[in-house]
Amino acid sequence: MFVPEGASRFWPFVMGTPRDGRAPRWNAHLLLWRGLAHAVLGLQPTEPRELWSQLPRDYLATFMRAEGAGKEHPSRRFVASKVRVGESVLDVGCGAGVGFEALQEADLASRYVGVDSSEPSIEVARELHPGGDFRIGNATGIAAQFGEASFDVVLVRHVLEHLPDFEVAMDQAVAVSRRLALFVFYLTPRALPFGVRKVNPGHNRAGLYTYIYSRPAIERFLAGAGLHRQWYDHLGVSRAGWFAGEVNSALVVSRQPL
Ligand SMILES: C[S@@+](CC[C@H](N)C(=O)[O-])C[C@H]1O[C@@H](n2cnc3c(N)ncnc32)[C@H](O)[C@@H]1O
């Protein structure tokens, strides 16, 4: 079971030293406890949040490239290692197209389509990569948009954390994939205190969901759907506000045994 370095099974979070003027340590603890209280009391919101459409274009163009988060990030290389030569890839929540760059560099995908619900992100992706195929679409509606089993690999990287819950988008990604659905998390799912399903640690903008999910809850969901899965942890450092020891993890899901 995944536990961040320096944490324990019972309290799987590590507060880092505040840097870059981020919130002080006591505030981080308070926010985390508030998130847990909301989870325990059933006060977590469920409506979609589309703050991504309101963020400045220069931010959208650069934030997934800065501070080692670009095409060089180890979890992007992991993704490329799971795609076979000539396979088609649907990149769900593609943002400004860094996933496109990473796969292009690996020279693997015969057909790449990036889809994102943020219109400005898609416009930026198209400007930066005129040769790419970028479309507007929602992670919760890709089966209707593209059809079932329409791509060999469906990639969902750093997106589920920003949705009200993981189930619908996970279900859709699996439905659209022919061989693999790949989910990459920057907030690694883990067993959470009090058995809660998800906690918003409050380190991001208020208009965005930022959930750490329960790994047991994800596993129950996949087992219930009769799916096979494998976790890969420690796939590169995560930028996770004032949390320390956070690393990227990938969840590989298939209808066939892995
Ligand atoms: C943290 S960024 C990750 C971008 C990209 N996957 C990467 O790894 O570079 C999250 C992206 O998910 C997109 N997103 C959020 N909710 C979405 C939804 N319901 N459907 C599709 N995209 C969504 C946002 O617009 C944003 O571009």
The ligand as an ORCA input file, in Angstrom:
! r2SCAN-3c Opt
* xyz 0 1
  C      -3.428     19.623    -14.536
  S      -3.987     19.768    -16.165
  C      -3.244     18.337    -16.933
  C      -2.967     18.547    -18.408
  C      -2.338     17.359    -19.136
  N      -3.083     16.138    -18.958
  C      -0.898     17.158    -18.726
  O      -0.610     16.162    -18.061
  O      -0.067     17.985    -19.104
  C      -5.689     19.279    -16.049
  C      -6.432     19.430    -17.357
  O      -7.687     18.744    -17.224
  C      -8.656     19.496    -17.910
  N      -9.980     19.108    -17.402
  C     -10.510     19.358    -16.180
  N     -11.749     18.837    -16.092
  C     -12.002     18.230    -17.284
  C     -13.099     17.508    -17.811
  N     -14.200     17.300    -17.086
  N     -13.015     17.041    -19.064
  C     -11.906     17.249    -19.820
  N     -10.836     17.930    -19.384
  C     -10.876     18.410    -18.127
  C      -8.287     20.938    -17.618
  O      -8.878     21.840    -18.527
  C      -6.767     20.867    -17.709
  O      -6.336     21.133    -19.020
*
